[in-house]
Amino acid sequence: MKQRSAPCHSGSAVSAGPSFLPEEVHISSLVVHVKPEGLVQVKAQINALPQAEVYGESPVGKLVVVLETPSHRKVTDIIDTINAFEHVLTTFLVFHQVEQQGPDFEDTP
């Protein structure tokens, strides 16, 4: 989880260039309904996408997929990609959260 640290001000004006802008990270989860005979194939195709990972599956043809993307547009692009796979019946978004990352955020144990 990310935690905001206190900003450090020395009293002088600091120019906030592009490197100081926080970056967004979009965490999303999807349920993908697949024809059971195509489950193995679709699971492999999803896991081959660099920003997607299958986190759970059901033998009746349902996959739980988690995405970590830089924008909402990339989330919708990946959903469109998955929907185009052979054997996919439907894909729907069940969770979407936007996290800000930048110099004021740091990893906490």
C-alpha angles and dihedrals in degrees: 000000000000122000128193114239123208113273117247115228123182094186095256124106114262122202111229104214126180092280089065096054113107116246123225124233116193115207112194138167127206138188112218118196111207135179103260093237090059098045097105093045095048092045090055092047092051093047088052090062107096096225099039135076132179108233100176143006143192123210089230089069111272124130129189109214129188122203130195109191139160095235146017089246090060089052091056091044091055091047089053090049093051092046089056093057115108112257094024111128101178141348122198136179115238101170136020127174130172119214123190118224126186144113092307092058128075137174116264124203 
